[in-house]
């Protein structure tokens, strides 16, 4: 699993190279591991109307959804930092973690599959491992609508 996670994190770093972030110059990549070992990536997509920006995790999850792969996601990696040469981020000593909105969107998938998704967050020299339940405790989800 560890080599597979190393690859997933590396794919998230590489995906950040495709970020469109002319306003923040903060490049983020996300990589989703599917149950057959394949990987779906995403990068942040900014907008002149700043609040319209799409985060890397959301882009990757929407890609997986539109390819009919949502139920096959078993793990997520995220990597980000200020843009460096080639668009790849400078990964800091402190890992970045998904923003609150992305945590909520990840929760939709975790609830769909009943997998407490591991989220691997790149930092210099490695990554931190979190479970979604740790990143978004007491979250609002489909079960909350049941009354
Ligand atoms: N960003 C992401 O892509 N994912 C996150 O979880 C946090 C923030 C992006 C949004 C924006 O383009 C840039 O990072 C700076 O906030």
Backbone and ligand atoms as CSV (ligand in chain L), in Angstrom:
chain,resi,resn,atom,element,x,y,z
A,1,UNK,N,N,0.840,-1.214,0.000
A,1,UNK,CA,C,0.000,0.000,0.000
A,1,UNK,C,C,0.866,1.252,0.000
A,2,UNK,N,N,1.984,1.184,0.730
A,2,UNK,CA,C,2.806,2.381,0.888
A,2,UNK,C,C,3.361,2.892,-0.444
A,3,UNK,N,N,3.803,1.951,-1.314
A,3,UNK,CA,C,4.304,2.380,-2.630
A,3,UNK,C,C,3.172,2.997,-3.431
A,4,UNK,N,N,1.968,2.431,-3.271
A,4,UNK,CA,C,0.802,2.948,-3.992
A,4,UNK,C,C,0.443,4.346,-3.478
A,5,UNK,N,N,0.551,4.539,-2.160
A,5,UNK,CA,C,0.267,5.866,-1.594
A,5,UNK,C,C,1.344,6.852,-2.024
A,6,UNK,N,N,2.589,6.410,-2.038
A,6,UNK,CA,C,3.675,7.286,-2.526
A,6,UNK,C,C,3.366,7.748,-3.946
A,7,UNK,N,N,2.886,6.818,-4.768
A,7,UNK,CA,C,2.571,7.169,-6.161
A,7,UNK,C,C,1.381,8.128,-6.216
A,8,UNK,N,N,0.388,7.874,-5.364
A,8,UNK,CA,C,-0.806,8.739,-5.340
A,8,UNK,C,C,-0.407,10.169,-4.963
A,9,UNK,N,N,0.447,10.287,-3.966
A,9,UNK,CA,C,0.895,11.620,-3.531
A,9,UNK,C,C,1.723,12.272,-4.645
A,10,UNK,N,N,2.557,11.490,-5.294
A,10,UNK,CA,C,3.365,12.035,-6.404
A,10,UNK,C,C,2.468,12.518,-7.534
A,11,UNK,N,N,1.375,11.806,-7.775
A,11,UNK,CA,C,0.428,12.217,-8.836
A,11,UNK,C,C,-0.274,13.523,-8.455
A,12,UNK,N,N,-0.540,13.688,-7.160
A,12,UNK,CA,C,-1.163,14.941,-6.704
A,12,UNK,C,C,-0.192,16.105,-6.916
A,13,UNK,N,N,1.066,15.884,-6.598
A,13,UNK,CA,C,2.083,16.935,-6.812
A,13,UNK,C,C,2.172,17.266,-8.305
A,14,UNK,N,N,2.215,16.228,-9.133
A,14,UNK,CA,C,2.335,16.451,-10.584
A,14,UNK,C,C,1.106,17.179,-11.121
A,15,UNK,N,N,-0.083,16.818,-10.607
A,15,UNK,CA,C,-1.320,17.449,-11.082
A,15,UNK,C,C,-1.322,18.944,-10.786
A,16,UNK,N,N,-0.671,19.327,-9.717
A,16,UNK,CA,C,-0.593,20.755,-9.376
A,16,UNK,C,C,0.117,21.547,-10.466
A,17,UNK,N,N,0.903,20.840,-11.261
A,17,UNK,CA,C,1.568,21.479,-12.394
A,17,UNK,C,C,0.575,21.998,-13.428
A,18,UNK,N,N,-0.666,21.479,-13.373
A,18,UNK,CA,C,-1.705,21.926,-14.311
A,18,UNK,C,C,-2.633,22.965,-13.694
A,19,UNK,N,N,-2.307,23.449,-12.511
A,19,UNK,CA,C,-3.175,24.437,-11.862
A,19,UNK,C,C,-3.305,25.683,-12.742
A,20,UNK,N,N,-4.506,26.248,-12.721
A,20,UNK,CA,C,-4.706,27.571,-13.321
A,20,UNK,C,C,-4.941,28.491,-12.135
A,21,UNK,N,N,-3.886,29.142,-11.681
A,21,UNK,CA,C,-3.951,29.934,-10.452
A,21,UNK,C,C,-3.215,31.256,-10.612
A,22,UNK,N,N,-3.660,32.084,-11.596
A,22,UNK,CA,C,-2.940,33.331,-11.866
A,22,UNK,C,C,-3.154,34.391,-10.794
A,23,UNK,N,N,-4.093,34.166,-9.887
A,23,UNK,CA,C,-4.395,35.171,-8.856
A,23,UNK,C,C,-3.681,34.861,-7.553
A,24,UNK,N,N,-3.789,33.623,-7.098
A,24,UNK,CA,C,-3.137,33.272,-5.826
A,24,UNK,C,C,-1.709,32.764,-6.033
A,25,UNK,N,N,-1.411,32.273,-7.232
A,25,UNK,CA,C,-0.126,31.608,-7.504
A,25,UNK,C,C,0.106,30.457,-6.530
A,26,UNK,N,N,-0.991,29.906,-6.021
A,26,UNK,CA,C,-0.908,28.761,-5.103
A,26,UNK,C,C,-1.446,27.560,-5.870
A,27,UNK,N,N,-0.555,26.640,-6.161
A,27,UNK,CA,C,-0.911,25.521,-7.040
A,27,UNK,C,C,-1.251,24.289,-6.205
A,28,UNK,N,N,-2.425,23.745,-6.478
A,28,UNK,CA,C,-2.884,22.574,-5.716
A,28,UNK,C,C,-3.227,21.452,-6.691
A,29,UNK,N,N,-2.856,20.252,-6.312
A,29,UNK,CA,C,-3.227,19.065,-7.082
A,29,UNK,C,C,-3.894,18.062,-6.162
A,30,UNK,N,N,-4.805,17.295,-6.736
A,30,UNK,CA,C,-5.458,16.225,-5.978
A,30,UNK,C,C,-5.405,14.963,-6.816
A,31,UNK,N,N,-5.341,13.834,-6.150
A,31,UNK,CA,C,-5.336,12.549,-6.855
A,31,UNK,C,C,-6.245,11.592,-6.101
A,32,UNK,N,N,-7.131,10.950,-6.847
A,32,UNK,CA,C,-8.075,9.990,-6.273
A,32,UNK,C,C,-7.646,8.595,-6.683
A,33,UNK,N,N,-7.518,7.707,-5.714
A,33,UNK,CA,C,-7.203,6.302,-6.012
A,33,UNK,C,C,-8.509,5.535,-6.166
A,34,UNK,N,N,-8.642,4.820,-7.296
A,34,UNK,CA,C,-9.821,3.984,-7.525
A,34,UNK,C,C,-9.515,2.535,-7.141
A,35,UNK,N,N,-10.571,1.752,-6.980
A,35,UNK,CA,C,-10.395,0.387,-6.456
A,35,UNK,C,C,-9.631,-0.548,-7.391
A,36,UNK,N,N,-9.420,-0.147,-8.641
A,36,UNK,CA,C,-8.603,-0.978,-9.545
A,36,UNK,C,C,-7.170,-0.461,-9.651
A,37,UNK,N,N,-6.819,0.521,-8.796
A,37,UNK,CA,C,-5.457,1.053,-8.788
A,37,UNK,C,C,-5.276,2.241,-9.709
A,38,UNK,N,N,-6.289,2.561,-10.508
A,38,UNK,CA,C,-6.136,3.723,-11.386
A,38,UNK,C,C,-6.337,5.012,-10.597
A,39,UNK,N,N,-5.905,6.120,-11.187
A,39,UNK,CA,C,-5.853,7.405,-10.490
A,39,UNK,C,C,-6.527,8.485,-11.338
A,40,UNK,N,N,-7.352,9.281,-10.684
A,40,UNK,CA,C,-7.993,10.433,-11.324
A,40,UNK,C,C,-7.427,11.683,-10.649
A,41,UNK,N,N,-6.998,12.651,-11.439
A,41,UNK,CA,C,-6.376,13.838,-10.848
A,41,UNK,C,C,-7.199,15.102,-11.095
A,42,UNK,N,N,-6.865,16.134,-10.353
A,42,UNK,CA,C,-7.480,17.443,-10.548
A,42,UNK,C,C,-6.525,18.527,-10.090
A,43,UNK,N,N,-6.746,19.738,-10.601
A,43,UNK,CA,C,-5.932,20.889,-10.203
A,43,UNK,C,C,-6.854,22.078,-9.972
A,44,UNK,N,N,-6.427,23.005,-9.158
A,44,UNK,CA,C,-7.298,24.161,-8.896
A,44,UNK,C,C,-7.463,25.012,-10.155
A,45,UNK,N,N,-8.647,25.633,-10.240
A,45,UNK,CA,C,-9.080,26.343,-11.446
A,45,UNK,C,C,-9.674,27.666,-10.980
A,46,UNK,N,N,-8.827,28.700,-11.027
A,46,UNK,CA,C,-9.250,30.000,-10.485
A,46,UNK,C,C,-10.040,30.798,-11.525
A,47,UNK,N,N,-10.617,31.904,-11.022
A,47,UNK,CA,C,-11.476,32.744,-11.868
A,47,UNK,C,C,-11.260,34.190,-11.473
A,48,UNK,N,N,-11.399,35.099,-12.446
A,48,UNK,CA,C,-11.258,36.531,-12.158
A,48,UNK,C,C,-12.274,36.975,-11.112
A,49,UNK,N,N,-13.404,36.290,-11.068
A,49,UNK,CA,C,-14.359,36.485,-9.976
A,49,UNK,C,C,-13.952,35.479,-8.899
A,50,UNK,N,N,-13.077,35.918,-7.990
A,50,UNK,CA,C,-12.295,35.010,-7.147
A,50,UNK,C,C,-13.106,33.882,-6.494
A,51,UNK,N,N,-14.300,34.267,-6.031
A,51,UNK,CA,C,-15.099,33.283,-5.291
A,51,UNK,C,C,-15.597,32.128,-6.138
A,52,UNK,N,N,-15.447,32.230,-7.439
A,52,UNK,CA,C,-15.899,31.156,-8.344
A,52,UNK,C,C,-14.864,30.040,-8.451
A,53,UNK,N,N,-13.710,30.241,-7.845
A,53,UNK,CA,C,-12.612,29.278,-7.944
A,53,UNK,C,C,-13.045,27.871,-7.559
A,54,UNK,N,N,-12.536,26.910,-8.338
A,54,UNK,CA,C,-12.766,25.504,-8.017
A,54,UNK,C,C,-11.474,24.925,-7.458
A,55,UNK,N,N,-11.587,24.258,-6.314
A,55,UNK,CA,C,-10.416,23.626,-5.699
A,55,UNK,C,C,-10.041,22.337,-6.446
A,56,UNK,N,N,-8.796,21.956,-6.273
A,56,UNK,CA,C,-8.275,20.756,-6.938
A,56,UNK,C,C,-9.080,19.505,-6.567
A,57,UNK,N,N,-9.429,19.373,-5.293
A,57,UNK,CA,C,-10.139,18.168,-4.839
A,57,UNK,C,C,-11.512,18.093,-5.495
A,58,UNK,N,N,-12.176,19.254,-5.555
A,58,UNK,CA,C,-13.520,19.304,-6.146
A,58,UNK,C,C,-13.455,18.983,-7.633
A,59,UNK,N,N,-12.447,19.511,-8.309
A,59,UNK,CA,C,-12.278,19.226,-9.740
A,59,UNK,C,C,-12.075,17.723,-9.953
A,60,UNK,N,N,-11.216,17.113,-9.153
A,60,UNK,CA,C,-10.945,15.674,-9.306
A,60,UNK,C,C,-12.206,14.856,-9.031
A,61,UNK,N,N,-12.941,15.227,-8.002
A,61,UNK,CA,C,-14.160,14.476,-7.654
A,61,UNK,C,C,-15.222,14.642,-8.743
A,62,UNK,N,N,-15.328,15.831,-9.317
A,62,UNK,CA,C,-16.300,16.044,-10.394
A,62,UNK,C,C,-15.895,15.254,-11.643
A,63,UNK,N,N,-14.577,15.172,-11.893
A,63,UNK,CA,C,-14.102,14.343,-13.014
A,63,UNK,C,C,-14.492,12.892,-12.800
A,64,UNK,N,N,-14.241,12.389,-11.601
A,64,UNK,CA,C,-14.571,10.992,-11.298
A,64,UNK,C,C,-16.067,10.763,-11.448
A,65,UNK,N,N,-16.856,11.720,-10.989
A,65,UNK,CA,C,-18.308,11.576,-11.104
A,65,UNK,C,C,-18.731,11.517,-12.564
A,66,UNK,N,N,-18.200,12.425,-13.368
A,66,UNK,CA,C,-18.663,12.467,-14.754
A,66,UNK,C,C,-18.157,11.283,-15.557
A,67,UNK,N,N,-17.145,10.595,-15.036
A,67,UNK,CA,C,-16.674,9.356,-15.680
A,67,UNK,C,C,-17.346,8.117,-15.073
A,68,UNK,N,N,-18.302,8.329,-14.160
A,68,UNK,CA,C,-19.013,7.194,-13.554
A,68,UNK,C,C,-18.174,6.413,-12.555
A,69,UNK,N,N,-17.193,7.090,-11.933
A,69,UNK,CA,C,-16.237,6.385,-11.070
A,69,UNK,C,C,-16.383,6.730,-9.588
A,70,UNK,N,N,-17.424,7.479,-9.252
A,70,UNK,CA,C,-17.532,7.996,-7.880
A,70,UNK,C,C,-17.506,6.898,-6.821
A,71,UNK,N,N,-18.170,5.795,-7.101
A,71,UNK,CA,C,-18.293,4.710,-6.106
A,71,UNK,C,C,-17.022,3.886,-5.988
A,72,UNK,N,N,-16.049,4.188,-6.823
A,72,UNK,CA,C,-14.819,3.362,-6.822
A,72,UNK,C,C,-13.659,4.042,-6.094
A,73,UNK,N,N,-13.894,5.239,-5.534
A,73,UNK,CA,C,-12.813,5.988,-4.886
A,73,UNK,C,C,-12.501,5.379,-3.517
A,74,UNK,N,N,-11.215,5.079,-3.288
A,74,UNK,CA,C,-10.828,4.470,-2.010
A,74,UNK,C,C,-9.838,5.323,-1.215
A,75,UNK,N,N,-9.244,6.327,-1.821
A,75,UNK,CA,C,-8.299,7.189,-1.107
A,75,UNK,C,C,-8.082,8.469,-1.904
A,76,UNK,N,N,-7.630,9.487,-1.198
A,76,UNK,CA,C,-7.412,10.809,-1.811
A,76,UNK,C,C,-6.054,11.339,-1.366
A,77,UNK,N,N,-5.356,12.005,-2.289
A,77,UNK,CA,C,-4.132,12.726,-1.911
A,77,UNK,C,C,-4.262,14.174,-2.355
A,78,UNK,N,N,-3.677,15.068,-1.587
A,78,UNK,CA,C,-3.686,16.486,-1.937
A,78,UNK,C,C,-2.295,17.060,-1.696
A,79,UNK,N,N,-1.894,17.962,-2.582
A,79,UNK,CA,C,-0.580,18.596,-2.462
A,79,UNK,C,C,-0.703,20.028,-2.940
A,80,UNK,N,N,-0.076,20.949,-2.253
A,80,UNK,CA,C,-0.140,22.328,-2.716
A,80,UNK,C,C,0.924,23.194,-2.091
A,81,UNK,N,N,1.139,24.311,-2.774
A,81,UNK,CA,C,2.093,25.286,-2.278
A,81,UNK,C,C,2.276,26.368,-3.324
A,82,UNK,N,N,3.076,27.371,-3.009
A,82,UNK,CA,C,3.338,28.435,-3.980
A,82,UNK,C,C,3.972,27.860,-5.239
A,83,UNK,N,N,3.581,28.404,-6.386
A,83,UNK,CA,C,4.087,27.883,-7.656
A,83,UNK,C,C,5.600,28.013,-7.746
A,84,UNK,N,N,6.216,26.980,-8.301
A,84,UNK,CA,C,7.655,27.005,-8.566
A,84,UNK,C,C,7.847,26.733,-10.062
A,85,UNK,N,N,9.065,26.520,-10.467
A,85,UNK,CA,C,9.347,26.283,-11.887
A,85,UNK,C,C,8.530,25.108,-12.408
A,86,UNK,N,N,7.966,25.279,-13.601
A,86,UNK,CA,C,7.190,24.201,-14.207
A,86,UNK,C,C,5.797,24.075,-13.649
A,87,UNK,N,N,5.435,24.979,-12.730
A,87,UNK,CA,C,4.091,24.950,-12.164
A,87,UNK,C,C,3.924,24.008,-11.004
A,88,UNK,N,N,4.944,23.183,-10.739
A,88,UNK,CA,C,4.806,22.287,-9.587
A,88,UNK,C,C,4.901,23.132,-8.309
A,89,UNK,N,N,4.174,22.732,-7.268
A,89,UNK,CA,C,4.203,23.555,-6.050
A,89,UNK,C,C,5.470,23.323,-5.233
A,90,UNK,N,N,5.843,24.342,-4.492
A,90,UNK,CA,C,6.889,24.153,-3.477
A,90,UNK,C,C,6.173,23.582,-2.258
A,91,UNK,N,N,6.421,22.328,-1.988
A,91,UNK,CA,C,5.724,21.665,-0.885
A,91,UNK,C,C,6.405,22.055,0.422
A,92,UNK,N,N,5.644,22.633,1.331
A,92,UNK,CA,C,6.225,23.103,2.589
A,92,UNK,C,C,6.379,21.998,3.631
A,93,UNK,N,N,6.974,22.366,4.739
A,93,UNK,CA,C,7.159,21.407,5.837
A,93,UNK,C,C,5.818,21.021,6.441
A,94,UNK,N,N,4.870,21.961,6.387
A,94,UNK,CA,C,3.509,21.711,6.882
A,94,UNK,C,C,2.634,21.313,5.700
A,95,UNK,N,N,1.972,20.198,5.821
A,95,UNK,CA,C,1.069,19.761,4.748
A,95,UNK,C,C,-0.138,20.684,4.664
A,96,UNK,N,N,-0.683,20.837,3.454
A,96,UNK,CA,C,-1.997,21.481,3.358
A,96,UNK,C,C,-3.046,20.374,3.432
A,97,UNK,N,N,-4.199,20.732,3.972
A,97,UNK,CA,C,-5.321,19.797,4.066
A,97,UNK,C,C,-6.488,20.386,3.276
A,98,UNK,N,N,-7.445,19.570,2.875
A,98,UNK,CA,C,-8.571,20.105,2.083
A,98,UNK,C,C,-9.338,21.187,2.838
A,99,UNK,N,N,-9.795,22.186,2.081
A,99,UNK,CA,C,-10.585,23.259,2.692
A,99,UNK,C,C,-11.933,22.696,3.163
A,100,UNK,N,N,-12.656,23.489,3.901
A,100,UNK,CA,C,-13.921,23.019,4.479
A,100,UNK,C,C,-14.923,22.578,3.431
A,101,UNK,N,N,-15.022,23.341,2.344
A,101,UNK,CA,C,-15.981,22.971,1.294
A,101,UNK,C,C,-15.601,21.632,0.673
A,102,UNK,N,N,-14.318,21.440,0.420
A,102,UNK,CA,C,-13.876,20.165,-0.157
A,102,UNK,C,C,-14.115,19.013,0.807
A,103,UNK,N,N,-13.924,19.242,2.097
A,103,UNK,CA,C,-14.194,18.170,3.071
A,103,UNK,C,C,-15.652,17.736,2.961
A,104,UNK,N,N,-16.541,18.722,2.806
A,104,UNK,CA,C,-17.965,18.413,2.682
A,104,UNK,C,C,-18.236,17.610,1.404
A,105,UNK,N,N,-17.554,17.956,0.337
A,105,UNK,CA,C,-17.766,17.248,-0.935
A,105,UNK,C,C,-17.178,15.834,-0.858
A,106,UNK,N,N,-16.034,15.705,-0.187
A,106,UNK,CA,C,-15.460,14.368,0.018
A,106,UNK,C,C,-16.418,13.513,0.844
A,107,UNK,N,N,-17.082,14.154,1.816
A,107,UNK,CA,C,-18.015,13.408,2.679
A,107,UNK,C,C,-19.143,12.763,1.884
A,108,UNK,N,N,-19.580,13.431,0.842
A,108,UNK,CA,C,-20.660,12.866,0.014
A,108,UNK,C,C,-20.229,11.501,-0.535
A,109,UNK,N,N,-18.962,11.412,-0.972
A,109,UNK,CA,C,-18.446,10.160,-1.527
A,109,UNK,C,C,-18.245,9.127,-0.417
A,110,UNK,N,N,-17.696,9.585,0.698
A,110,UNK,CA,C,-17.446,8.659,1.827
A,110,UNK,C,C,-18.757,8.058,2.318
A,111,UNK,N,N,-19.817,8.852,2.338
A,111,UNK,CA,C,-21.114,8.339,2.782
A,111,UNK,C,C,-21.720,7.405,1.734
A,112,UNK,N,N,-21.470,7.704,0.487
A,112,UNK,CA,C,-21.977,6.876,-0.613
A,112,UNK,C,C,-21.389,5.464,-0.554
A,113,UNK,N,N,-20.101,5.402,-0.257
A,113,UNK,CA,C,-19.400,4.108,-0.286
A,113,UNK,C,C,-19.228,3.497,1.087
A,114,UNK,N,N,-19.576,4.261,2.131
A,114,UNK,CA,C,-19.362,3.818,3.516
A,114,UNK,C,C,-17.882,3.521,3.777
A,115,UNK,N,N,-16.999,4.287,3.138
A,115,UNK,CA,C,-15.555,4.193,3.412
A,115,UNK,C,C,-15.133,5.500,4.076
A,116,UNK,N,N,-14.542,5.380,5.262
A,116,UNK,CA,C,-13.978,6.561,5.922
A,116,UNK,C,C,-12.678,6.875,5.185
A,117,UNK,N,N,-12.782,7.692,4.140
A,117,UNK,CA,C,-11.683,7.840,3.181
A,117,UNK,C,C,-10.399,8.358,3.819
A,118,UNK,N,N,-9.269,7.693,3.566
A,118,UNK,CA,C,-7.990,8.260,3.967
A,118,UNK,C,C,-7.627,9.416,3.041
A,119,UNK,N,N,-7.120,10.483,3.645
A,119,UNK,CA,C,-6.708,11.668,2.878
A,119,UNK,C,C,-5.222,11.878,3.171
A,120,UNK,N,N,-4.392,11.678,2.162
A,120,UNK,CA,C,-2.939,11.802,2.301
A,120,UNK,C,C,-2.541,13.215,1.887
A,121,UNK,N,N,-1.919,13.929,2.809
A,121,UNK,CA,C,-1.622,15.346,2.607
A,121,UNK,C,C,-0.112,15.525,2.518
A,122,UNK,N,N,0.338,15.937,1.321
A,122,UNK,CA,C,1.779,16.010,1.057
A,122,UNK,C,C,2.454,17.100,1.888
A,123,UNK,N,N,3.615,16.778,2.390
A,123,UNK,CA,C,4.505,17.765,3.016
A,123,UNK,C,C,5.915,17.423,2.549
A,124,UNK,N,N,6.848,18.343,2.791
A,124,UNK,CA,C,8.220,18.102,2.347
A,124,UNK,C,C,8.711,16.775,2.924
A,125,UNK,N,N,9.143,15.899,2.060
A,125,UNK,CA,C,9.725,14.633,2.505
A,125,UNK,C,C,8.718,13.542,2.811
A,126,UNK,N,N,7.426,13.797,2.603
A,126,UNK,CA,C,6.461,12.732,2.889
A,126,UNK,C,C,5.033,13.219,2.866
A,127,UNK,N,N,4.225,12.631,3.711
A,127,UNK,CA,C,2.817,13.040,3.760
A,127,UNK,C,C,2.248,12.707,5.137
A,128,UNK,N,N,1.178,13.425,5.478
A,128,UNK,CA,C,0.421,13.117,6.692
A,128,UNK,C,C,-0.822,12.345,6.281
A,129,UNK,N,N,-1.227,11.429,7.112
A,129,UNK,CA,C,-2.415,10.619,6.825
A,129,UNK,C,C,-3.537,11.015,7.764
A,130,UNK,N,N,-4.680,11.343,7.183
A,130,UNK,CA,C,-5.874,11.659,7.979
A,130,UNK,C,C,-7.034,10.840,7.447
A,131,UNK,N,N,-7.989,10.585,8.308
A,131,UNK,CA,C,-9.258,10.028,7.840
A,131,UNK,C,C,-10.235,11.179,7.694
A,132,UNK,N,N,-11.192,11.030,6.785
A,132,UNK,CA,C,-12.168,12.102,6.608
A,132,UNK,C,C,-12.897,12.400,7.924
A,133,UNK,N,N,-13.194,11.357,8.685
A,133,UNK,CA,C,-13.939,11.551,9.939
A,133,UNK,C,C,-13.171,12.425,10.926
A,134,UNK,N,N,-11.855,12.439,10.766
A,134,UNK,CA,C,-10.997,13.267,11.618
A,134,UNK,C,C,-10.996,14.713,11.095
A,135,UNK,N,N,-11.039,14.850,9.764
A,135,UNK,CA,C,-11.011,16.186,9.161
A,135,UNK,C,C,-12.373,16.871,9.250
A,136,UNK,N,N,-13.443,16.062,9.284
A,136,UNK,CA,C,-14.796,16.628,9.306
A,136,UNK,C,C,-15.657,15.853,10.311
A,137,UNK,N,N,-15.375,16.033,11.595
A,137,UNK,CA,C,-16.184,15.332,12.590
A,137,UNK,C,C,-17.591,15.934,12.654
A,138,UNK,N,N,-18.540,15.119,12.994
A,138,UNK,CA,C,-19.935,15.578,13.170
A,138,UNK,C,C,-20.446,16.289,11.918
A,139,UNK,N,N,-20.034,15.820,10.741
A,139,UNK,CA,C,-20.421,16.486,9.495
A,139,UNK,C,C,-21.879,16.264,9.135
A,140,UNK,N,N,-22.360,17.123,8.277
A,140,UNK,CA,C,-23.728,17.008,7.758
A,140,UNK,C,C,-23.676,16.136,6.504
A,141,UNK,N,N,-24.527,15.130,6.471
A,141,UNK,CA,C,-24.524,14.237,5.302
A,141,UNK,C,C,-25.906,13.736,4.988
A,142,UNK,N,N,-25.991,12.785,4.071
A,142,UNK,CA,C,-27.287,12.265,3.657
A,142,UNK,C,C,-28.139,11.800,4.838
A,143,UNK,N,N,-27.494,11.194,5.828
A,143,UNK,CA,C,-28.258,10.681,6.983
A,143,UNK,C,C,-28.901,11.817,7.755
A,144,UNK,N,N,-28.301,13.001,7.707
A,144,UNK,CA,C,-28.843,14.153,8.440
A,144,UNK,C,C,-30.199,14.573,7.874
A,145,UNK,N,N,-30.464,14.217,6.629
A,145,UNK,CA,C,-31.723,14.625,5.992
A,145,UNK,C,C,-32.883,13.722,6.400
A,146,UNK,N,N,-32.520,12.611,7.068
A,146,UNK,CA,C,-33.547,11.606,7.380
A,146,UNK,C,C,-34.512,12.011,8.471
A,147,UNK,N,N,-34.158,13.026,9.271
A,147,UNK,CA,C,-35.041,13.471,10.337
A,147,UNK,C,C,-34.854,12.686,11.628
L,1,LIG,N1,N,-7.249,25.370,-2.935
L,1,LIG,C1,C,-7.483,24.095,-3.377
L,1,LIG,O1,O,-7.409,23.816,-4.577
L,1,LIG,N2,N,-7.806,23.151,-2.464
L,1,LIG,C2,C,-7.916,23.380,-1.127
L,1,LIG,O2,O,-8.288,22.479,-0.377
L,1,LIG,C3,C,-7.549,24.674,-0.584
L,1,LIG,C4,C,-7.352,25.776,-1.552
L,1,LIG,C5,C,-6.923,26.398,-3.925
L,1,LIG,C6,C,-8.002,27.433,-4.129
L,1,LIG,C7,C,-7.197,28.609,-4.651
L,1,LIG,O3,O,-7.045,28.468,-6.058
L,1,LIG,C8,C,-5.831,28.473,-4.008
L,1,LIG,O4,O,-5.782,27.126,-3.500
L,1,LIG,C9,C,-5.574,29.443,-2.878
L,1,LIG,O5,O,-6.584,29.394,-1.949
